[in-house]
């Protein structure tokens, strides 16, 4: 088409329409409108389809083949790890819940070497969950997660069977026999220690944690007998026992009783537990600790047992005065060396690994952070004498095992590597004492004898689930937390 002026340039639409009839102008306008409307509809459909695809990719997971090719939306296509033992995390023998409609309990993530998710700060709010690792299902999961195995658990079961065989007709246990290597009698302490071993594996007078052995009758008999040794002041006492044992045995019996109440929430045990705790509080000395007589003196050994008694009370959600805990810290300050890295039995008495381990455990429960340089320095000191590569000392091993388990990470890994090997290897396998450990070479054999060293070693092999670790995850996005070695 040429311009009306005679030029060969294309005429514009306005020029063409000037001489066009009205019907042609109307046709052009309506066609333009239809074209524009069609383009708008097509654009809207593209946007809607894209949004729909995004919604399906994020929220519309379906059974069947993945519909997105080449992982175009950035979704993970990882397959399950065939090396993971699914039975550890989803056991089929979980107990029925009491109230299916109840709100779920507070759940915490576990790291392979840590504990509650959170951080380096000692956790106080969920302290009532500390005994929950002993529950069926949780126990199995934690055993594998923290480095236990069938061998360590088999050793625990053998030890409990040995204890069962040696319960006296009265329901109590004895430090003096009938087994070999007995020592001076202390039935209350012996019974408390035996009960702690059974309870550490989840057994109570009402709950049997071992499908092969029913321990409920012997535990009920034992508790009926032990509660009769508590006097009106709340103190557990055994007439005729050496005076320097009386406070030890009360602390041990209080630990066992508070654990039992915390595990069962049976009101029958609440009042005796509250009375026992009240005696602990009233017996604290002006120095801030405990020793052989109420309110008279302090040493680190007796104090450690009382700290665990009060901690067990807190695990059972029983009241413990803050002032009592603050005074304990004051006492520990008096026996520390190297600014809190090492500890002695008495002020100025010279530091030892046993007292250091016991005091550091107290510090952990009293709130020291995991990456505190005093705590990591003390843990490094303890790693210098691992189980099986130093003097045989079940007392030291017992406290150091707990410290390392709470520390987690390389501390726990290194400690556990030797512990889980040495303890099962040295357990008696045959004869009347099968399941126990010989006390002959132990540092404190003369004071506790066979039952004492057997119970302490049993607690160590239950450590994987006996108490949930204090601190939060020690790894963050694959990196080591502060203080990790």
C-alpha positions as CSV (number, residue, x, y, z in Angstrom):
1,X,0.0,0.0,0.0
2,X,1.2,3.5,-0.8
3,X,0.7,6.8,1.0
4,X,-2.1,8.9,-0.6
5,X,0.4,11.6,-1.3
6,X,2.1,9.3,-3.7
7,X,5.1,8.3,-1.5
8,X,6.0,4.6,-1.2
9,X,6.2,4.7,2.6
10,X,3.6,2.5,4.4
11,X,0.5,4.5,5.4
12,X,-0.2,4.6,9.1
13,X,-3.4,3.1,10.6
14,X,-4.9,6.6,11.2
15,X,-4.5,7.6,7.6
16,X,-6.1,4.4,6.4
17,X,-9.1,4.7,8.7
18,X,-9.8,8.3,7.7
19,X,-11.4,7.2,4.5
20,X,-12.8,3.9,5.7
21,X,-16.5,3.1,6.0
22,X,-17.9,3.0,9.6
23,X,-18.4,-0.8,9.6
24,X,-14.7,-1.3,8.9
25,X,-13.7,1.0,11.8
26,X,-16.0,-0.9,14.2
27,X,-14.5,-4.3,13.0
28,X,-10.9,-3.1,13.7
29,X,-11.8,-1.8,17.1
30,X,-13.5,-5.0,18.2
31,X,-10.8,-7.3,16.8
32,X,-8.2,-5.3,18.7
33,X,-10.2,-5.6,21.9
34,X,-10.5,-9.4,21.5
35,X,-6.8,-9.8,20.8
36,X,-5.9,-7.8,24.0
37,X,-8.3,-9.8,26.1
38,X,-6.9,-13.1,24.8
39,X,-3.4,-12.0,25.7
40,X,-4.5,-11.1,29.3
41,X,-6.2,-14.5,29.8
42,X,-3.1,-16.4,28.6
43,X,-0.8,-14.4,30.9
44,X,-3.1,-15.0,33.9
45,X,-3.2,-18.8,33.1
46,X,0.7,-18.9,33.1
47,X,0.9,-17.2,36.5
48,X,-1.8,-19.5,38.0
49,X,-0.1,-22.6,36.6
50,X,3.2,-21.5,38.1
51,X,1.7,-20.8,41.5
52,X,-0.1,-24.2,41.4
53,X,3.1,-26.0,40.6
54,X,4.8,-24.3,43.6
55,X,2.0,-25.2,46.0
56,X,2.0,-28.8,44.8
57,X,5.8,-29.0,45.2
58,X,5.8,-27.7,48.7
59,X,2.6,-29.0,50.2
60,X,1.2,-31.6,47.9
61,X,3.4,-34.6,48.6
62,X,1.8,-37.6,46.9
63,X,2.2,-41.3,47.0
64,X,4.0,-42.6,43.8
65,X,6.8,-41.4,41.6
66,X,8.2,-37.9,42.0
67,X,6.5,-35.7,39.4
68,X,9.3,-33.1,39.3
69,X,12.0,-34.0,36.9
70,X,15.7,-33.3,37.6
71,X,14.8,-32.0,41.1
72,X,13.8,-28.7,39.4
73,X,12.3,-27.2,42.5
74,X,15.5,-27.8,44.6
75,X,13.8,-30.6,46.7
76,X,16.0,-33.2,48.4
77,X,15.9,-36.6,46.7
78,X,18.1,-38.4,49.2
79,X,17.3,-42.1,49.9
80,X,17.2,-43.5,53.4
81,X,20.5,-44.6,54.8
82,X,20.5,-48.5,54.8
83,X,23.0,-48.5,57.7
84,X,20.6,-46.9,60.1
85,X,19.0,-49.4,62.5
86,X,15.4,-48.4,62.5
87,X,14.6,-50.5,65.5
88,X,16.6,-48.1,67.7
89,X,14.4,-45.2,66.9
90,X,11.0,-46.8,66.5
91,X,10.8,-49.9,68.8
92,X,7.7,-52.0,68.5
93,X,7.4,-52.8,72.1
94,X,6.5,-49.3,73.5
95,X,4.2,-49.3,76.5
96,X,0.6,-48.1,76.1
97,X,0.0,-44.5,77.0
98,X,-2.2,-43.8,80.0
99,X,-4.2,-41.1,78.3
100,X,-4.2,-41.2,74.5
101,X,-5.8,-37.7,74.3
102,X,-3.3,-36.0,76.5
103,X,-1.0,-33.4,75.1
104,X,2.4,-34.9,74.0
105,X,5.3,-34.5,76.4
106,X,8.1,-32.0,75.8
107,X,10.5,-33.6,73.3
108,X,14.2,-32.9,72.9
109,X,16.4,-33.6,70.0
110,X,19.5,-35.8,70.6
111,X,22.8,-35.5,69.0
112,X,25.1,-38.5,68.7
113,X,27.4,-37.1,71.4
114,X,25.3,-34.5,73.2
115,X,22.0,-34.4,74.9
116,X,19.1,-31.9,75.0
117,X,19.2,-29.5,72.1
118,X,20.1,-26.1,73.3
119,X,23.6,-25.1,74.0
120,X,26.4,-25.2,76.5
121,X,24.3,-23.9,79.4
122,X,23.3,-26.4,82.0
123,X,19.5,-27.0,81.5
124,X,17.2,-26.5,84.5
125,X,13.7,-26.2,83.1
126,X,13.3,-29.8,81.9
127,X,15.1,-31.3,84.9
128,X,12.0,-33.4,85.6
129,X,12.8,-35.3,82.4
130,X,16.2,-36.5,83.6
131,X,14.9,-39.9,84.6
132,X,12.9,-40.5,81.4
133,X,15.7,-42.2,79.7
134,X,15.0,-45.3,81.8
135,X,11.6,-45.8,80.2
136,X,11.0,-48.6,77.8
137,X,11.8,-47.5,74.2
138,X,13.8,-44.5,75.3
139,X,16.3,-46.8,77.1
140,X,16.9,-48.8,73.9
141,X,17.3,-45.6,71.8
142,X,19.7,-44.0,74.2
143,X,21.8,-47.1,74.6
144,X,22.7,-47.1,71.0
145,X,22.8,-43.3,70.6
146,X,25.4,-42.8,73.4
147,X,27.7,-45.7,72.6
148,X,26.3,-48.7,74.6
149,X,25.8,-52.1,73.0
150,X,24.5,-55.6,73.6
151,X,27.7,-56.4,75.6
152,X,27.3,-53.5,78.0
153,X,23.6,-54.3,78.5
154,X,24.3,-57.9,79.0
155,X,26.7,-57.0,81.8
156,X,24.0,-55.0,83.4
157,X,21.6,-57.9,83.3
158,X,24.1,-60.3,84.7
159,X,24.8,-57.9,87.6
160,X,21.2,-57.5,88.4
161,X,20.8,-61.3,88.5
162,X,23.7,-61.5,90.9
163,X,22.1,-58.9,93.2
164,X,18.8,-60.8,93.0
165,X,20.5,-64.0,94.2
166,X,22.0,-62.2,97.1
167,X,19.0,-60.4,98.6
168,X,18.5,-61.4,102.2
169,X,15.2,-63.0,103.4
170,X,14.4,-59.7,105.2
171,X,14.3,-57.9,101.8
172,X,17.4,-56.0,102.5
173,X,20.9,-56.5,101.1
174,X,24.1,-56.8,103.0
175,X,27.7,-55.5,102.6
176,X,29.1,-58.4,104.6
177,X,27.7,-61.4,102.6
178,X,26.6,-64.1,101.9
179,X,28.9,-63.6,99.0
180,X,32.7,-63.6,99.2
181,X,34.7,-60.5,100.0
182,X,32.2,-59.0,102.4
183,X,33.0,-56.0,104.7
184,X,31.6,-54.4,107.8
185,X,27.8,-54.5,107.8
186,X,25.6,-51.7,106.5
187,X,22.3,-53.0,105.3
188,X,20.7,-49.7,104.6
189,X,23.6,-48.5,102.4
190,X,23.8,-52.0,100.7
191,X,20.0,-52.0,100.0
192,X,20.0,-48.4,98.7
193,X,22.9,-49.2,96.3
194,X,21.2,-52.4,95.1
195,X,17.9,-50.6,94.5
196,X,19.8,-47.9,92.5
197,X,21.2,-50.5,90.2
198,X,17.7,-52.0,89.5
199,X,16.1,-48.6,89.1
200,X,18.9,-47.4,86.8
201,X,17.7,-50.0,84.3
202,X,14.0,-48.9,84.7
203,X,12.8,-51.4,87.2
204,X,10.4,-50.4,90.1
205,X,8.0,-52.4,92.4
206,X,5.3,-51.6,89.8
207,X,7.3,-51.8,86.5
208,X,9.4,-54.6,85.2
209,X,11.8,-53.5,82.5
210,X,13.4,-56.9,81.7
211,X,11.1,-59.3,79.8
212,X,13.3,-62.2,80.9
213,X,13.2,-61.5,84.7
214,X,10.5,-60.1,86.9
215,X,12.1,-58.0,89.6
216,X,8.9,-56.4,90.9
217,X,8.4,-58.8,93.9
218,X,11.9,-58.4,95.2
219,X,11.9,-54.6,94.8
220,X,8.6,-54.3,96.6
221,X,10.0,-56.4,99.5
222,X,13.1,-54.3,99.6
223,X,11.3,-51.0,99.7
224,X,8.9,-52.2,102.4
225,X,11.9,-53.1,104.5
226,X,14.0,-50.0,103.7
227,X,11.2,-47.5,104.5
228,X,11.0,-49.0,108.0
229,X,14.6,-47.8,108.7
230,X,13.5,-44.1,108.3
231,X,13.0,-42.3,111.6
232,X,10.5,-39.6,112.5
233,X,13.0,-36.9,111.5
234,X,13.3,-38.3,108.0
235,X,16.7,-39.8,108.4
236,X,17.5,-43.3,107.3
237,X,19.6,-44.9,110.0
238,X,20.9,-48.3,111.0
239,X,21.8,-48.8,114.6
240,X,25.2,-50.3,115.2
241,X,26.6,-48.9,111.9
242,X,29.9,-47.0,112.2
243,X,29.2,-43.3,112.8
244,X,31.1,-42.2,109.7
245,X,28.7,-44.3,107.6
246,X,25.4,-42.8,108.9
247,X,25.4,-39.8,106.6
248,X,26.5,-41.7,103.6
249,X,23.7,-44.2,104.0
250,X,21.1,-41.5,104.4
251,X,22.2,-39.8,101.2
252,X,22.2,-43.0,99.2
253,X,18.8,-44.0,100.5
254,X,17.5,-40.5,99.7
255,X,18.8,-40.8,96.1
256,X,17.0,-44.1,95.7
257,X,13.8,-43.0,97.2
258,X,13.6,-39.7,95.2
259,X,14.4,-41.6,92.0
260,X,11.6,-44.1,92.8
261,X,9.1,-41.3,93.4
262,X,10.2,-39.5,90.2
263,X,9.9,-42.7,88.2
264,X,6.5,-43.8,89.5
265,X,4.9,-40.6,90.8
266,X,3.3,-42.9,93.4
267,X,2.0,-40.8,96.2
268,X,2.9,-43.6,98.7
269,X,6.5,-42.6,98.3
270,X,6.1,-38.8,98.2
271,X,5.9,-38.1,102.0
272,X,8.9,-40.3,102.9
273,X,10.9,-38.7,100.1
274,X,10.0,-35.2,101.2
275,X,11.0,-36.1,104.8
276,X,14.3,-37.5,103.6
277,X,15.1,-34.3,101.6
278,X,14.1,-32.1,104.5
279,X,16.7,-34.0,106.7
280,X,19.3,-33.4,104.0
281,X,18.6,-29.7,104.0
282,X,18.6,-29.4,107.8
283,X,21.8,-31.4,108.1
284,X,23.9,-29.0,105.9
285,X,26.9,-27.6,107.8
286,X,27.7,-23.9,108.0
287,X,30.6,-24.6,105.6
288,X,28.0,-25.5,102.9
289,X,28.6,-29.3,102.7
290,X,28.1,-32.5,104.7
291,X,30.2,-34.9,106.6
292,X,29.8,-37.5,109.4
293,X,27.4,-35.7,111.6
294,X,24.6,-33.3,110.8
295,X,25.5,-29.6,110.8
296,X,29.1,-30.1,112.1
297,X,31.6,-30.3,109.2
298,X,32.0,-30.8,105.5
299,X,34.1,-33.0,103.1
300,X,33.9,-33.4,99.4
301,X,33.1,-37.1,99.5
302,X,30.0,-37.0,101.7
303,X,29.0,-33.7,100.1
304,X,28.9,-35.3,96.6
305,X,26.4,-37.9,97.7
306,X,24.2,-35.3,99.2
307,X,24.3,-33.2,96.1
308,X,23.1,-36.2,94.1
309,X,20.3,-36.7,96.7
310,X,19.1,-33.1,96.3
311,X,19.5,-33.4,92.5
312,X,17.4,-36.6,92.5
313,X,14.8,-34.7,94.5
314,X,14.7,-32.0,91.9
315,X,14.4,-34.6,89.1
316,X,11.4,-35.9,91.0
317,X,10.0,-32.3,91.1
318,X,10.4,-32.0,94.9
319,X,11.3,-28.7,96.4
320,X,14.9,-28.0,97.2
321,X,15.7,-24.5,98.7
322,X,17.9,-22.4,96.4
323,X,19.9,-21.2,99.5
324,X,20.9,-24.8,100.1
325,X,22.3,-25.1,96.6
326,X,24.1,-21.7,96.9
327,X,25.9,-22.8,100.1
328,X,27.1,-26.0,98.3
329,X,28.9,-23.8,95.8
330,X,30.5,-21.9,98.6
331,X,31.9,-25.1,100.1
332,X,33.2,-26.3,96.7
333,X,35.0,-23.0,96.3
334,X,36.9,-23.8,99.6
335,X,38.3,-27.1,98.3
336,X,39.1,-26.0,94.7
337,X,42.6,-25.6,93.3
338,X,43.8,-24.0,90.0
339,X,40.7,-21.7,90.1
340,X,38.3,-24.6,90.1
341,X,40.0,-27.1,87.8
342,X,40.9,-29.6,90.6
343,X,39.5,-30.4,94.0
344,X,40.6,-31.9,97.4
345,X,38.8,-33.9,100.0
346,X,39.2,-31.1,102.6
347,X,40.4,-27.5,102.3
348,X,44.2,-27.6,101.7
349,X,44.3,-31.4,101.7
350,X,45.8,-31.9,98.2
351,X,43.8,-32.5,95.0
352,X,42.9,-36.0,93.7
353,X,41.2,-37.3,90.6
354,X,38.4,-38.9,92.6
355,X,37.6,-35.7,94.5
356,X,38.0,-33.6,91.3
357,X,35.5,-35.9,89.4
358,X,33.0,-35.7,92.3
359,X,33.2,-32.0,92.6
360,X,33.0,-31.3,88.9
361,X,29.8,-33.4,88.7
362,X,28.4,-31.2,91.5
363,X,29.5,-28.1,89.5
364,X,27.7,-29.4,86.4
365,X,24.5,-29.9,88.3
366,X,24.8,-26.5,90.0
367,X,24.9,-24.7,86.7
368,X,28.4,-24.4,85.3
369,X,28.4,-24.1,81.5
370,X,29.9,-26.9,79.4
371,X,32.5,-24.6,77.8
372,X,33.6,-23.1,81.1
373,X,37.5,-23.3,81.0
374,X,37.5,-24.7,84.6
375,X,35.2,-27.5,83.6
376,X,37.0,-28.4,80.4
377,X,40.4,-28.2,82.2
378,X,39.1,-30.6,84.9
379,X,37.8,-33.0,82.2
380,X,41.2,-32.9,80.5
381,X,42.8,-33.8,83.8
382,X,40.5,-36.8,84.3
383,X,41.1,-38.1,80.8
384,X,44.7,-38.6,81.9
385,X,43.5,-41.6,83.9
386,X,40.8,-43.5,81.9
387,X,39.2,-46.7,83.1
388,X,41.4,-49.8,82.7
389,X,44.6,-47.8,82.2
390,X,45.2,-46.6,85.8
391,X,44.7,-47.6,89.4
392,X,41.5,-49.7,89.9
393,X,39.2,-47.2,91.6
394,X,35.5,-47.7,91.0
395,X,34.6,-44.7,93.1
396,X,36.7,-42.4,90.9
397,X,35.4,-44.2,87.7
398,X,31.8,-43.7,88.8
399,X,32.0,-40.0,89.2
400,X,34.3,-39.4,86.2
401,X,31.9,-41.5,84.0
402,X,29.0,-39.1,84.8
403,X,31.1,-36.0,84.2
404,X,32.3,-37.3,80.8
405,X,28.8,-38.4,79.8
406,X,27.5,-34.9,80.5
407,X,30.4,-33.3,78.7
408,X,29.7,-35.4,75.6
409,X,31.7,-35.1,72.3
410,X,35.3,-36.3,72.3
411,X,35.4,-36.4,76.1
412,X,32.7,-39.0,76.2
413,X,33.8,-40.8,73.1
414,X,37.4,-41.3,74.5
415,X,36.2,-42.3,78.0
416,X,33.5,-44.7,76.7
417,X,35.9,-46.4,74.3
418,X,37.8,-47.9,77.2
419,X,35.0,-48.2,79.7
420,X,32.6,-50.3,77.6
421,X,35.5,-52.6,76.8
422,X,37.1,-52.9,80.3
423,X,34.1,-53.4,82.5
424,X,32.4,-56.3,80.7
425,X,35.8,-58.0,80.3
426,X,36.6,-57.9,84.0
427,X,33.1,-59.0,85.2
428,X,33.0,-62.5,86.8
429,X,31.5,-64.9,84.2
430,X,31.2,-68.2,86.0
431,X,30.5,-69.6,89.5
432,X,28.5,-68.3,92.4
433,X,29.7,-64.8,91.9
434,X,28.9,-64.6,88.2
435,X,27.7,-61.1,87.4
436,X,29.7,-59.3,90.1
437,X,33.2,-57.8,90.1
438,X,36.1,-58.8,92.3
439,X,37.0,-56.0,94.7
440,X,40.5,-57.3,95.5
441,X,42.5,-54.7,93.6
442,X,40.0,-51.9,94.0
443,X,41.3,-48.7,95.9
444,X,38.3,-48.9,98.3
445,X,37.8,-52.7,98.5
446,X,38.1,-52.7,102.3
447,X,35.3,-50.1,102.8
448,X,32.7,-51.4,100.4
449,X,33.5,-55.0,99.3
450,X,32.0,-56.9,96.4
451,X,28.5,-55.4,96.5
452,X,29.8,-51.9,96.5
453,X,32.2,-52.2,93.6
454,X,29.6,-54.2,91.6
455,X,26.9,-51.6,92.1
456,X,29.2,-48.7,91.1
457,X,30.2,-50.6,87.9
458,X,26.6,-51.4,87.1
459,X,25.7,-47.7,87.4
460,X,28.5,-46.9,84.9
461,X,27.2,-49.4,82.4
462,X,23.7,-47.9,82.8
463,X,25.0,-44.4,82.2
464,X,23.8,-44.3,78.6
465,X,20.2,-44.0,79.8
466,X,20.3,-43.7,83.6
467,X,20.3,-39.8,83.6
468,X,19.8,-37.7,80.5
469,X,22.9,-35.5,79.9
470,X,22.7,-32.0,81.2
471,X,23.9,-29.9,78.3
472,X,22.6,-29.1,74.8
473,X,23.9,-30.3,71.5
474,X,27.6,-29.8,71.2
475,X,27.5,-29.6,67.4
476,X,26.0,-26.8,65.4
477,X,25.8,-27.3,61.6
478,X,28.6,-29.8,61.8
479,X,31.0,-27.6,63.7
480,X,32.4,-28.3,67.1
481,X,31.0,-26.2,69.9
482,X,33.1,-24.0,72.1
483,X,35.2,-26.0,74.4
484,X,35.2,-29.1,72.2
485,X,38.5,-30.9,71.9
